[in-house]
């Protein structure tokens, strides 16, 4: 089978972000989605530190360290963009005004529980940032992650073993193997990479799934 | 005549006492009132509780205050970063207490303090370890967690421009926590890059009205990006 690489995953997520959407992209893998948003769509990026209408990274030498994203990297502002304080910014999430957020994850459970903030290891210093607010706030929560850990364990699980970020909050999972919806009837596979069968996907994942209409990636 | 302008950062922080709860604006280095923090270190107040989104970057600003061992407890959302070595060391050695709060709950708890709210129910963190032991309620079928305001004795913040009444405007994402911290503290001290004549700031554009501000001190603009200790994280 042909696993998707990180850019292909980002391009696949970007395809599902419609014209006019307001989107928050999490730190790490989800940030790559910005590079693949279709240019013919007007899509507003929200950054939780207080920007709506965030633009791409500035040219070298043009960095302004008063204009940064949630990952604390210099960004730019699109024409029409705005700045606001943190309580307003998180009100935008919690108040249900964000259409989509795309988050990375350690694990997602079959009922859409998300674990992405803490491994729970005794010597780990916990840090949560805006993960829990995003998880419960956006109208649609997309998770983007490799399907398997480096050890080959599925990151889609029956029950999360890592501490939860949010309960039953994930709507759709994009992995390097498949696109899967979380529904009240369980996991529903929308797409799989070429050369992978539903049985193989379930056996890799160890959780029951049903096929929407198993189709290969275009 | 109302005149909140003080001439030096030393004067501005002179009366901060031991054991004070101090909110410090900034999201990482953006909006961090570095010169006020340096003045607080020199002033010597200890046993402080600090409220900030992070727990210091590099060795300057908040990290330097931590390193000077003036902080008993920090309330923040994202302490661990690639350059949070000062905090990491103190935390692992048991020299600093951490109250970890999801970022939106942190912002709303600060906002609630300034707005006189006694507590609020938020869906953030419901069902997670960070809600453990807290009162919860189902409202219209959704789970919420009861959170309480965070008040402070002092807020140290940075703005772009201020006038003698304490009216403020900010610059880009350096605004972040400053407007809500200004309202949540008994004594809000602001470093600005420019003092404006009264009336020179467009009243439609004032972000923080002077009622929330006690002292304004002018500090030269520094090239933050080139400052030692800055690192994207």
Interface residues (C-beta under 8 A of the other chain):
Chain A: X47 X48 X49 X50 X51 X63 X64 X65 X66 X67 X68 X71 X72 X73 X74 X77 X83 X84 X85 X86 X87 X89 X90 X91 X93 X94 X118 X123 X125 X126 X127 X128 X129 X130 X131 X132 X133 X136 X137 X163 X164 X165 X166 X167
Chain B: X27 X28 X29 X30 X31 X53 X77 X78 X79 X80 X81 X87 X88 X91 X92 X98 X100 X101 X102 X103 X104 X105 X106 X107 X108 X110 X111 X122 X123 X124 X125 X126 X127 X128 X129 X130 X143 X170 X171 X172 X173 X174 X175 X176 X177 X178 X179 X180 X207 X224 X225 X230 X232 X233
